[in-house]
Amino acid sequence: MIPHSIASYNKSERLFILYQRLPRDENKAISLTELMQNYGNDPDKYTNERKNLENDLIGLNQIFNDIFYSDALVRVPRWGEKISGQTARFYIEPSFSIDTLNEQTVFFWEMLDKYTAHYLPVSFKQGITDKLTQLRRQDKESFHQSPLGQWQDHLITLPSVVQAPQLDSDVLGGIHQALLQNHQLRIVYQNKWEGQQAVRVVYPKGLIFIENMVYLTGFNVTDDHINDDVLLKAHRNFAVNRITEAVIIDKPIPDWVGRDAFSLEHLHQLGKLEPTIDSQIKLVLKVQKYACQHLFERPLSIDQKITKIDDNWNQVRATVANTLRLQDWLVSMSQLAVVIEPSELHEVILERLKSALELYKNQA
């Protein structure tokens, strides 16, 4: 038995509990009213909780379709058909199981454990570890002899030069819960260049993974406005390792945060998800011929064009975001490439190189 009503848990937990509770027999298909007996127990919130239950069933069905390519969650009448006064009933096909063991399943859990688990709360990571132990115990030998299992001996991930910072599992748990529930979040944040911590309330939007750093992206508290550009001024990014406390607030984020204009993809296109000087620039580089080879393989942009200057140099043109990461890369290419345009970026790189030269001279 779970200790509380299903409605009291966050969405991911509710879906998992529903998966466990739904009958595996068409003859025992259950209605929304019957499901509500275990789902919610607050008479004052019955209407909202029933609507949440409907949405959770729709969400669970979508997961089965998108991830398992299965119509295992059955609604009678069928999904998409009008009920027309009938009582909809639900069950899960008895042959379906998310624990079905095959090489793809084990490979998925192995990769999740290896590359993603350290971004998850400790309880989630332990769940992945337990699942792998179970799967390996079930059929370890056959998996390692399978084509996917054999790949483990041919894959390795090399760490970054600078290691990932330590992340607080309680902070991550609070962020995850706020994101999944679309609730406001109170954080205690330590700015990089300031000695004192600041307490602030944010409307969380998502997590950004840049190399081995994780950032929370969202908005400062502000009123709705007809002009999206005004709202964008409230956008902020926070390094998760500098958040010392994250507590979910029992207040939903405003509807405007969910607009298409503020989707993660659109924020990325606007250059809002990493430190950016201008959103887009027309970059022109003079690049040493042999150093230019890797830009044929990994272009700076889809509109990149490379033309020959002479036997030793090429010219590279590309439309790129003027980010600090771009500047860092240009500095690393200092003896192999020169910024021709824009002139402002040329000056920035030149000043950084002069500073570096002075630093090394002073240490001589």
GUTI-810687 format. One record per residue: x negated, y negated, z of N, C-alpha, C in turn; residue in three letters. Coordinates in steps of 0.1 Angstrom, whole numbers, plus 2048, in hexadecimal, padded with zeros to 3 digits. Atoms other than C-alpha are relative to their C-alpha. Example, Ala and Ser with C-alpha at 12.3 -4.5 7.8 and 13.67 -1.06 7.14 Angstrom:
BEGIN
  n.u  n.v  n.w  ca.u  ca.v  ca.w  c.u  c.v  c.w  resn
  7F7  80C  800   785   82D   84E  7F7  7F4  800   ALA
  809  80B  800   777   80B   847  808  7F5  808   SER
//
This chain:
BEGIN
  n.u  n.v  n.w  ca.u  ca.v  ca.w  c.u  c.v  c.w  resn
  7F8  80C  800   800   800   800  7F7  7F3  800   MET
  807  80C  800   7F4   7DD   7F8  806  7F8  80C   ILE
  7FC  806  7F4   7F5   7C6   817  80A  7F5  7FE   PRO
  7F7  80C  802   809   7A9   807  808  803  7F3   HIS
  7F8  7FF  80D   823   7A4   7EB  7F7  7FD  7F4   SER
  808  802  80C   815   7A6   7C8  7FE  7F2  7FC   ILE
  800  80E  804   81E   782   7C2  7F5  7F7  807   ALA
  80A  808  7F8   805   776   7DD  7F2  801  7FA   SER
  80D  7FE  805   7E7   782   7C9  7FD  7F8  7F3   TYR
  803  807  80C   7D5   771   7AC  804  808  7F4   ASN
  7FA  7F9  80B   7DF   77A   789  7F9  80D  7FC   LYS
  807  7F4  804   7C3   793   781  803  80C  80A   SER
  7FD  7F5  7F7   7CB   7A6   7A1  80F  804  7FF   GLU
  7F2  7FC  802   7F1   7A5   79B  801  809  7F4   ARG
  7FF  7F7  80C   7EC   7B4   778  7FB  80E  803   LEU
  805  7F3  7FD   7D7   7D0   786  80A  808  809   PHE
  7F6  7FA  7F7   7F1   7D7   7A2  80C  805  7F8   ILE
  7F5  7FD  808   80D   7D7   788  7FD  80D  7F8   LEU
  804  7F4  807   7F9   7F0   773  801  80C  808   TYR
  800  7F4  7F7   7F7   807   791  80F  804  803   GLN
  7F2  7FD  7FB   81C   803   79A  80A  804  7F5   ARG
  7F6  7FC  80A   82D   807   779  801  80F  7FE   LEU
  7FE  7F1  802   83C   82A   773  7FA  805  7F3   PRO
  806  7F9  80C   82C   842   75A  80A  809  7F9   ARG
  7F5  7F7  805   84D   851   74F  80B  7F7  7FB   ASP
  7F5  807  806   867   843   737  80D  801  808   GLU
  7F4  7FE  7F9   882   852   74C  800  7F9  80E   ASN
  801  807  7F4   876   83F   76A  7FD  7F1  7FE   LYS
  803  80E  804   872   81D   758  807  7F7  80A   ALA
  7FC  808  7F5   877   801   771  804  7F2  7FB   ILE
  7FC  80D  804   889   7DF   76E  7F9  7F5  807   SER
  806  80C  7F9   87E   7BC   778  805  7FF  80E   LEU
  7FA  800  7F3   896   7BD   795  7F9  80A  809   THR
  806  7F6  7F7   887   7DD   7A2  7F2  7FD  803   GLU
  80D  804  7FE   864   7D1   79D  7FE  7F5  80A   LEU
  800  80C  7F7   86C   7B1   7B0  800  805  80F   MET
  800  7FB  7F2   871   7C7   7D0  7F2  800  806   GLN
  80E  7FF  7FB   84B   7CB   7D2  7F8  7F3  7FC   ASN
  807  80B  806   841   7AC   7BE  800  7F4  809   TYR
  7FE  80D  7F8   84F   78F   7D3  809  803  80C   GLY
  7F7  7FE  7F5   85E   78D   7F5  804  7F3  807   ASN
  7FC  80E  7FB   865   767   7F9  80D  7FC  7F9   ASP
  7F3  803  807   88A   760   7F2  800  7F2  7FA   PRO
  801  80E  805   882   73B   7EE  7F9  7FE  7F3   ASP
  808  800  80D   86A   743   7D1  804  80A  7F6   LYS
  7FC  7F4  808   87E   75F   7C1  800  7FD  7F1   TYR
  7FF  804  80F   885   74D   7A0  7F2  7FF  7FA   THR
  80D  802  806   861   742   79B  7F8  80D  800   ASN
  808  7F3  800   852   764   7A6  805  80A  7F5   GLU
  7FA  7F8  80B   86A   776   78E  7FA  7FC  7F3   ARG
  806  805  80C   85E   760   772  7F1  804  7FF   LYS
  80E  7FC  800   83A   767   77C  7FE  80F  7FD   ASN
  801  7F2  803   841   78C   77B  802  803  7F1   LEU
  7FE  7FF  80E   84F   789   758  7F3  7FD  7F8   GLU
  80D  805  807   82F   776   74D  7F5  80A  803   ASN
  80A  7F6  7FE   819   790   75E  802  80C  7F8   ASP
  7FE  7F5  809   829   7AC   74B  7FD  7FD  7F2   LEU
  804  804  80D   825   799   72B  7F1  800  7FF   ILE
  80F  800  800   800   793   734  7FA  80E  800   GLY
  806  7F3  7FF   7FA   7B7   73D  802  807  7F2   LEU
  7FE  7FA  80E   809   7C2   71B  7F6  7FA  7F6   ASN
  809  806  80A   7F3   7A9   709  7F2  806  802   GLN
  80D  7FA  7FD   7D4   7B7   71B  7FF  80E  7FA   ILE
  800  7F2  806   7DD   7DB   710  7FF  7FF  7F1   PHE
  800  802  80F   7E2   7CE   6EC  7F2  7FC  7FC   ASN
  80D  806  804   7C2   7B9   6EB  7F4  808  803   ASP
  80C  7F9  7FC   7AA   7CF   6FD  800  80F  7FD   ILE
  800  7F2  802   7B6   7F2   6FA  808  804  7F3   PHE
  7F8  7FE  80D   7CA   7EE   6D9  80B  80A  802   TYR
  7F6  7F6  7FC   7E6   800   6EA  80D  7F9  804   SER
  7F2  804  7FC   80C   7FB   6EE  805  808  80C   ASP
  7FD  7F7  7F4   80A   80E   70F  80A  7FB  809   ALA
  7F6  806  7F8   81F   7F5   722  80D  7FF  7F8   LEU
  7F4  7FF  808   842   7FD   715  80B  7F8  807   VAL
  7F4  807  7FC   860   7E6   718  80C  806  7F8   ARG
  7F4  7FC  807   883   7F3   711  80B  7F6  803   VAL
  803  800  80E   890   7E2   6FC  7F2  7FC  7FD   PRO
  80E  802  804   86F   7DE   6E9  7FC  7F2  802   ARG
  805  80D  800   859   7C0   6ED  804  7F8  7F4   TRP
  7FC  808  80C   865   7A4   6D7  80E  800  7FD   GLY
  7F1  7FF  803   889   7B0   6D5  808  7F9  80A   GLU
  7F8  807  7F7   8A4   79C   6E4  807  80A  809   LYS
  7FA  7F7  7F6   8B3   7AC   704  80F  800  7FE   ILE
  7F1  801  802   8D7   79F   6FD  808  807  80B   SER
  7F8  7FB  7F5   8E4   7A7   71F  7FC  80D  806   GLY
  805  7F4  7FB   8D1   7C7   724  7F6  7FD  80C   GLN
  80B  801  7F6   8BA   7CD   742  7F3  806  7FB   THR
  80D  7FB  805   896   7D0   736  7FA  808  80B   ALA
  807  7F7  7F7   883   7ED   745  7F2  802  7FB   ARG
  80E  7FF  804   85E   7F4   745  7FA  80C  806   PHE
  808  7F5  7FC   846   811   747  7F3  801  7F8   TYR
  80D  7FE  808   823   81C   73C  800  80E  7FB   ILE
  801  7F3  806   81E   838   724  7F7  809  809   GLU
  807  7F7  7F7   813   856   739  7F2  804  7FB   PRO
  80D  7FC  805   7F5   85E   722  7F6  7F5  801   SER
  809  80B  800   7E6   83B   726  7F9  7FF  80D   PHE
  808  803  7F4   7CA   834   73F  7F4  7F7  7FD   SER
  80C  809  802   7B0   818   742  7F3  808  804   ILE
  80B  7F8  7FB   79A   833   751  7FC  80B  7F6   ASP
  804  7F6  809   798   848   732  7F1  7FF  7FD   THR
  80F  800  801   774   853   72F  7FC  803  7F2   LEU
  807  7FE  80D   762   84F   70E  7F4  7F8  800   ASN
  80D  806  800   741   842   704  802  7F0  7FF   GLU
  7FD  80F  801   750   81F   6FB  803  7FB  80E   GLN
  7FC  804  7F3   75F   81D   71E  7F3  7FF  809   THR
  80C  801  7F7   73E   825   730  7F7  7F5  7FB   VAL
  809  80B  805   72A   80E   719  805  7F3  804   PHE
  7FA  80D  7FC   742   7F2   721  7FC  7FD  80F   PHE
  802  802  7F2   73E   7F7   747  7F1  7FE  802   TRP
  80E  802  7FF   718   7FA   743  7FC  7F2  7FD   GLU
  804  80D  804   715   7DA   730  806  7F5  80A   MET
  7FA  809  7F7   72D   7C8   748  7F7  7FF  80D   LEU
  808  800  7F4   717   7D3   765  7F3  7FA  7FE   ASP
  80D  804  803   6F7   7CA   754  7FF  7F1  7FE   LYS
  801  80D  805   6FF   7A8   745  80A  7F6  806   TYR
  7F5  809  7FC   71E   79A   756  802  800  80F   THR
  7FB  7FF  7F2   722   7A6   77A  7FA  7F6  809   ALA
  806  80A  7F7   70A   78D   78A  807  7F3  800   HIS
  7F8  80C  800   722   772   780  80E  801  807   TYR
  7F4  7FD  7FA   73F   783   792  7FF  800  80F   LEU
  800  7FF  7F1   749   782   7B7  7FB  80E  804   PRO
  806  7F3  7FB   738   79E   7CC  80A  80B  7FF   VAL
  7F6  7F5  800   759   7B1   7CF  802  806  7F2   SER
  7FF  7FC  80E   75C   7B2   7A9  7F4  809  7FC   PHE
  80C  7F9  803   738   7BD   7A5  800  80E  806   LYS
  7FF  7F3  7F9   73D   7D9   7BE  809  809  7F9   GLN
  7F7  7F8  807   75B   7E4   7AB  7FA  806  7F3   GLY
  806  7FB  80C   747   7E7   78B  7F6  80B  803   ILE
  809  7F6  7FC   72C   7FA   79D  807  80D  804   THR
  7F8  7F4  7FC   746   812   7AC  805  807  7F3   ASP
  7FB  7FA  80D   755   817   789  7F5  807  7F8   LYS
  80A  7FA  807   734   81F   77A  7FC  80D  807   LEU
  803  7F4  7F9   72C   838   795  80A  80B  7FD   THR
  7F6  7F6  804   74D   849   78E  7FF  806  7F2   GLN
  802  7FB  80E   748   84A   769  7F4  809  7FE   LEU
  80C  7F8  802   725   857   76B  802  80E  806   ARG
  7FE  7F3  7F9   730   872   783  809  809  7F7   ARG
  7F6  7F8  808   74C   87D   76B  7F9  806  7F4   GLN
  805  7FA  80C   738   881   74C  7F3  7FA  7FC   ASP
  80C  807  802   715   874   74F  7F8  805  7F4   LYS
  809  7F9  80A   703   88D   738  805  7FD  7F2   GLU
  7FA  802  80E   71B   88A   71A  7FF  7F2  7FC   SER
  801  80E  804   71A   864   71B  7F2  7FD  7FC   PHE
  80E  803  803   6F4   862   71B  7FB  807  7F3   HIS
  804  7F9  80D   6F3   87A   6FD  808  7FA  7F5   GLN
  7F8  806  80B   70D   865   6EA  7F8  7F5  7F9   SER
  808  80B  807   702   84B   6D0  800  7F3  808   PRO
  801  80C  7F8   70C   82E   6E7  7F7  802  80C   LEU
  808  7FE  7F5   6FC   83E   705  7F1  800  7FE   GLY
  80E  800  804   6DB   842   6F3  7FB  7F2  7FE   GLN
  805  80D  802   6DA   81D   6ED  7FA  7FA  80C   TRP
  806  805  7F4   6D1   817   711  7F1  801  801   GLN
  80F  7FE  801   6AE   824   70A  7F9  7F6  7F6   ASP
  805  809  80B   6AA   80A   6EE  804  7F2  802   HIS
  7FC  80E  7FD   6B7   7EA   6FE  7F9  7FB  80D   LEU
  805  807  7F4   6A6   7D2   716  803  7F1  7FF   ILE
  7FE  80E  800   6AE   7AF   720  7F4  7F9  808   THR
  80B  806  7F9   690   799   728  805  7F3  807   LEU
  7FB  80B  7F9   695   77F   743  7FB  7F2  7FB   PRO
  804  80E  804   693   759   73D  7F3  7FD  807   SER
  80C  804  7F9   673   748   746  803  7FA  80E   VAL
  7FB  805  7F3   686   736   761  80C  808  804   VAL
  7F6  7F6  7FC   69B   74E   775  80D  7F9  804   GLN
  7F3  806  7FD   6C0   749   77B  801  7FD  80F   ALA
  7FE  804  7F2   6CA   737   79C  809  80A  807   PRO
  7F7  7F8  7F8   6DB   749   7B8  80E  7FA  800   GLN
  7F2  805  800   701   746   7B7  807  806  80C   LEU
  7F9  7FC  7F4   717   747   7D6  80D  808  7FB   ASP
  7F4  7F8  804   731   763   7D2  80D  7FA  805   SER
  7F3  807  7FB   74B   750   7E7  803  7F5  7F7   ASP
  7FD  80B  809   747   732   7D1  806  805  7F3   VAL
  7FB  7FA  80C   74B   747   7B2  80E  805  801   LEU
  7F3  7FB  7FE   769   758   7C1  80B  7F5  800   GLY
  7F7  80C  800   77A   736   7C8  802  7FB  7F2   GLY
  7FF  805  80E   773   72A   7A4  808  80A  7F8   ILE
  7F8  7F6  808   780   74A   795  80F  800  803   HIS
  7F2  800  7FB   7A0   749   7AA  807  7F3  7FB   GLN
  7FA  80D  804   7A6   724   7A1  803  801  7F1   ALA
  7FE  7FF  80E   7A1   72B   77C  80B  809  7FC   LEU
  7F6  7F6  803   7B7   749   77B  80E  7FC  804   LEU
  7F3  805  7FC   7D3   738   78E  804  7F2  7FB   GLN
  7FE  80E  805   7D0   716   77D  802  7F7  80C   ASN
  7FE  808  7F4   7CC   706   79F  7F4  7F6  801   HIS
  80A  809  7FE   7B8   6E8   7AA  7F5  806  80A   GLN
  80B  7FA  7F9   796   6EE   7BB  7F9  7F4  807   LEU
  808  80A  7F8   784   6DB   7D7  7F2  806  801   ARG
  80D  7FB  800   75F   6DE   7D4  7F7  7F7  808   ILE
  80A  808  7FA   741   6D2   7E8  7F4  802  7F7   VAL
  809  7FF  80B   727   6C9   7CE  7F3  7F8  804   TYR
  80D  807  7FD   702   6C0   7D1  7FA  7FC  7F2   GLN
  805  806  80D   6F8   6A9   7B4  7F1  802  800   ASN
  80E  7FD  801   6D5   6B1   7A7  7F7  7F5  806   LYS
  809  80B  7FC   6C6   68F   7AF  805  7F9  80D   TRP
  7FB  806  7F4   6DA   686   7CE  7FE  809  80C   GLU
  803  7F9  7F4   6D2   690   7F2  80D  806  806   GLY
  7F4  7FC  7F9   6F6   692   7FF  80A  807  7F7   GLN
  7F6  7F8  807   711   6AA   7F5  80D  7F7  800   GLN
  7F3  808  802   733   69C   7E8  80B  80A  800   ALA
  7F4  7F8  800   755   6AB   7EE  809  7FA  7F5   VAL
  7F7  805  80B   76C   6A8   7CF  80A  80A  7FC   ARG
  7F5  7F7  805   78C   6B7   7C1  7FF  7FF  7F1   VAL
  801  800  80E   78A   6C2   79D  80C  809  7FA   VAL
  7F8  7F8  807   7A1   6D1   783  7F8  80A  7F8   TYR
  80A  7F7  807   78D   6F0   778  806  805  7F3   PRO
  7FC  7FC  80D   78E   6FA   754  7F9  80D  7FB   LYS
  806  7F4  804   774   715   74F  7F1  801  804   GLY
  80F  7FE  7FD   750   722   753  7F8  800  7F3   LEU
  809  801  80B   734   71A   73B  7F3  808  803   ILE
  80D  7F9  7FE   716   732   737  7F6  7FA  7F6   PHE
  80B  805  808   6F7   721   72A  7F3  806  805   ILE
  80C  7F8  7FC   6D9   739   72A  803  806  80D   GLU
  7FE  7F9  7F4   6D7   744   74E  807  7F6  80B   ASN
  7F9  809  7F7   6EB   726   75D  80F  801  7FE   MET
  7F1  7FF  801   710   726   765  805  7F2  805   VAL
  7FA  80C  7FD   724   706   765  810  801  801   TYR
  7F1  802  800   748   6FE   770  803  7F4  7F9   LEU
  7FB  80C  807   759   6E7   758  80E  7FD  803   THR
  7F2  804  7FC   778   6D3   761  801  7F1  800   GLY
  7FD  80E  800   786   6B1   768  801  7FB  80E   PHE
  7FD  806  7F3   786   699   785  80F  7FD  801   ASN
  7F2  803  7FF   7A8   691   793  803  7F3  7FA   VAL
  7FC  80C  807   7B9   678   77D  80F  802  7FB   THR
  7F2  800  805   7DC   66F   771  801  803  7F1   ASP
  7FE  7FD  80E   7EA   67B   750  800  7F3  7F8   ASP
  800  80C  808   7E6   663   733  803  804  7F1   HIS
  7FD  7FD  80E   7F2   661   70F  7F4  801  7F7   ILE
  80C  800  807   7CF   65C   703  7F6  80A  805   ASN
  809  7F5  7FC   7B9   67B   704  7F2  7FB  803   ASP
  80E  806  7FE   799   666   702  7FF  7FB  80F   ASP
  801  805  7F2   7A2   656   724  7FF  80C  809   VAL
  801  7F4  7F7   7A7   679   734  7F2  806  7FF   LEU
  80D  7FA  802   786   685   725  7F5  7F9  809   LEU
  80A  807  7F7   774   66B   73B  7FF  806  80D   LYS
  800  7F9  7F3   77E   680   759  7F9  80E  7FF   ALA
  806  7F3  801   76C   69F   74B  7F3  800  806   HIS
  80D  7FF  7F9   74F   6AC   75F  7FC  80F  7FF   ARG
  806  7F2  7FF   738   6CB   760  7F8  800  80D   ASN
  807  7FE  7F3   72A   6D9   781  7F8  80D  7FF   PHE
  808  7F4  7FE   70D   6F1   785  805  808  80B   ALA
  7FA  7F8  7F6   71C   70E   798  7F7  802  80C   VAL
  80A  7FE  7F5   6FC   713   7AC  7FF  7F4  80A   ASN
  800  80C  7F7   700   6F0   7BA  80D  7FD  807   ARG
  7F4  800  7F9   723   6F6   7C6  7FF  808  80D   ILE
  802  7F8  7F3   720   700   7EB  80D  805  806   THR
  7F3  7FC  7FB   745   704   7F1  80B  7FE  7F5   GLU
  7F5  801  809   764   70A   7DB  80C  806  806   ALA
  7F4  7FC  7F9   786   70C   7EA  80C  7FD  7F7   VAL
  7F4  802  809   7A6   710   7D5  80A  7F8  808   ILE
  7F6  809  7FA   7C1   6F6   7DC  80E  805  7FA   ILE
  7F3  7FB  804   7E5   701   7DB  809  7F6  7F8   ASP
  7F9  80A  809   7EE   6E8   7C0  7FC  803  7F2   LYS
  803  7FD  80D   7F0   6F0   79B  7F8  7F4  7F9   PRO
  806  80B  808   7DA   6DD   782  80B  7FA  7F7   ILE
  7F6  806  808   7ED   6C4   76D  801  807  7F2   PRO
  7FE  7FA  80D   7FC   6D0   74C  7F7  7FB  7F5   ASP
  808  806  80A   7E7   6B8   738  7F2  807  7FE   TRP
  80D  7F9  800   7C7   6CC   741  801  80C  7F6   VAL
  7FF  7F4  809   7D5   6E9   72B  802  7FC  7F2   GLY
  7FE  804  80E   7D9   6D4   70C  7F5  805  7F7   ARG
  80A  7FB  80A   7C7   6E0   6EC  7F4  7F7  800   ASP
  80B  80A  801   7B2   6C0   6ED  7F6  803  80B   ALA
  809  7FD  7F5   7A2   6CD   70D  7FD  80F  801   PHE
  805  7F2  800   79C   6F1   704  7F1  801  800   SER
  80F  7FF  7FF   779   6FE   70A  7FA  7FF  7F2   LEU
  806  801  80D   773   701   6E5  800  7F2  7FB   GLU
  800  80E  805   77E   6DD   6DE  7F6  7F8  808   HIS
  809  808  7F7   76A   6D0   6FC  7F1  803  7FB   LEU
  80D  7FC  806   74C   6E3   6ED  7FD  7F8  7F3   HIS
  802  807  80D   751   6D3   6CB  7FD  7F1  803   GLN
  802  80E  7FC   752   6B1   6DC  7F3  7FD  807   LEU
  80D  801  7F9   730   6B8   6ED  802  7FE  80F   GLY
  7FD  802  7F1   740   6B8   710  7FB  80B  809   LYS
  803  7F5  7F8   733   6D9   71C  7F1  802  804   LEU
  80D  800  7FB   70F   6D1   720  7FB  7F1  7FE   GLU
  805  80E  800   6FA   6B1   725  7FE  7FB  7F1   PRO
  801  804  80E   6FE   69E   704  7FF  7F1  7FF   THR
  802  80E  802   6F2   67C   6F8  80B  7FB  7F7   ILE
  7F5  802  809   709   67A   6DA  806  80D  7FC   ASP
  7FA  7F3  804   721   694   6CE  7F9  807  7F4   SER
  806  7FB  80D   712   698   6AB  7F6  7F6  7FB   GLN
  80A  809  806   6F3   68A   69A  7FC  807  7F3   ILE
  806  7FB  80C   6E4   68E   677  7F1  801  802   LYS
  80E  7FE  7FD   6C2   69D   67F  7F8  803  7F4   LEU
  80A  7FE  80B   6A5   69B   667  7F2  803  806   VAL
  80D  7FC  7FB   685   6AD   66F  7F6  802  7F5   LEU
  80B  7FC  808   663   6B1   65F  7FA  80C  807   LYS
  804  7F4  7F9   659   6D5   667  7F5  807  7F9   VAL
  80B  7F9  806   639   6E7   661  805  80D  7F9   GLN
  7FB  7F6  809   63E   701   646  803  80D  807   LYS
  7FF  7F3  7FA   638   721   659  809  800  80D   TYR
  7F7  802  7F5   64A   714   678  80E  7FF  7FC   ALA
  7F2  802  805   668   70D   663  807  80E  7FD   CYS
  7FB  7F3  804   66C   732   65B  80C  805  808   GLN
  7F6  7FB  7F8   681   73A   679  80D  7F8  7FF   HIS
  7F4  808  802   69A   71E   670  808  805  7F4   LEU
  7F9  7F9  80B   6A2   732   650  808  80B  807   PHE
  7FA  7F4  7FA   6AB   74F   667  80B  7FB  80A   GLU
  7F7  805  7F6   6BC   73A   683  802  7F1  7FE   ARG
  7FE  80E  804   6C9   71A   674  805  7F7  80C   PRO
  7FC  809  7F6   6CF   6FB   68A  80F  7FD  7FF   LEU
  7F2  803  802   6F2   6F7   67B  804  807  7F3   SER
  7FB  7F9  80D   708   705   65F  7FD  7F7  7F4   ILE
  803  809  80C   700   6E6   649  7F1  7FE  7FF   ASP
  80F  802  801   6DA   6EA   64E  7FB  801  7F2   GLN
  806  800  80D   6C6   6E2   62F  7F1  7FF  802   LYS
  80F  800  7FF   6A0   6E9   62B  7FB  7FE  7F2   ILE
  806  803  80D   68D   6D9   60F  7F0  7FF  802   THR
  80E  800  7FF   668   6DB   607  7FA  7F2  7FE   LYS
  807  80C  802   652   6BC   60C  7F3  801  7F9   ILE
  80C  7FD  807   631   6CA   602  7FC  80E  805   ASP
  804  7F2  7FD   61D   6EA   607  7FF  803  80F   ASP
  801  7FE  7F2   61B   6E4   62D  80C  7FD  808   ASN
  7F5  805  7F8   63B   6D4   637  80E  802  7F9   TRP
  7F2  800  805   661   6D8   633  808  7F5  807   ASN
  7F7  809  7FA   67D   6C0   63A  80D  808  804   GLN
  7F4  7F9  7FB   69B   6CD   64F  80A  7F5  803   VAL
  7F4  809  7FD   6BD   6BB   650  80B  809  806   ARG
  7F5  7F8  7FA   6D9   6C7   667  808  7F6  809   ALA
  7F7  807  7F7   6F7   6B9   67A  800  808  80D   THR
  801  7F9  7F4   6F2   6C2   69E  805  7F7  80C   VAL
  7FD  807  7F3   6FD   6B9   6C2  7F3  7FB  806   ALA
  80C  806  7FA   6E4   6A1   6D2  7FF  803  80F   ASN
  800  7FC  7F2   6E0   6B5   6F2  7F2  800  805   THR
  80D  7FF  7FA   6C4   6B7   70B  7F8  80D  7FC   LEU
  806  7F3  805   6BE   6DB   6FF  7F9  7FE  7F3   ARG
  807  803  80D   6B7   6CD   6DC  7F3  7F9  802   LEU
  80D  808  7FD   69E   6B4   6EA  7F5  809  806   GLN
  80A  7F6  7FB   68D   6D0   6FE  7FA  808  7F5   ASP
  805  7F8  80B   68A   6E5   6DF  7F7  7F8  7F7   TRP
  808  809  808   67C   6C7   6CB  7F3  7FE  806   LEU
  80D  802  7F9   662   6C1   6E6  7F7  80D  7FF   VAL
  808  7F3  801   658   6E6   6E5  7FB  802  7F2   SER
  805  7FF  80E   653   6E2   6BF  7F7  7F4  7FC   MET
  807  80C  803   63E   6C3   6C3  7F5  800  7F7   SER
  80C  800  809   61F   6CE   6B1  804  806  7F2   GLN
  7FC  7FA  80D   634   6DE   695  80B  7F9  7F9   LEU
  7F4  807  806   651   6C6   68F  800  7F1  804   ALA
  7FE  80E  7FD   658   6A0   68E  80E  7FC  7FD   VAL
  7F3  806  802   679   68F   692  7FF  7F4  7F7   VAL
  800  80B  809   67F   678   675  80C  7F7  802   ILE
  7F4  807  7FD   6A3   66E   67C  808  809  809   GLU
  7FE  80E  7FE   6B5   662   690  7F4  7FA  807   PRO
  80C  807  7FA   69B   648   69B  801  800  80F   SER
  7FE  800  7F1   6AA   648   6BF  7FA  80D  806   GLU
  804  7F3  7FB   6A3   66D   6C3  7F1  801  7FE   LEU
  80E  800  802   680   668   6B4  7F9  7FA  80B   HIS
  806  807  7F5   678   64F   6CF  801  808  80D   GLU
  7FE  7F8  7F4   686   666   6EB  7F5  80B  800   VAL
  80A  7F5  800   670   683   6E0  7F2  7FA  801   ILE
  80D  806  800   652   66C   6DB  7FC  7FC  80F   LEU
  802  804  7F2   656   65E   6FF  7FD  80D  809   GLU
  802  7F4  7F8   659   681   70D  7F2  806  7FE   ARG
  80D  7FB  803   639   68C   6FB  7F5  7F8  806   LEU
  80A  809  7FA   626   66D   707  7FF  803  80F   LYS
  800  7FE  7F1   631   674   72B  7F8  80D  803   SER
  807  7F3  7FD   625   698   728  7F1  7FF  7FE   ALA
  80E  802  803   604   68D   719  7F9  7F9  80C   LEU
  806  807  7F5   5FE   675   735  7FF  809  80D   GLU
  800  7F7  7F5   607   68F   74F  7F4  809  7FF   LEU
  80B  7F7  801   5ED   6A7   741  7F3  7F9  801   TYR
  80C  807  7FF   5D3   68C   73E  7FC  7FD  80E   LYS
  802  803  7F1   5D8   683   763  7FB  80C  808   ASN
  804  7F4  7F9   5D2   6A7   76C  7F2  805  7FB   GLN
  80D  7FB  805   5B1   6AA   758  7F5  7FE  80A   ALA
//
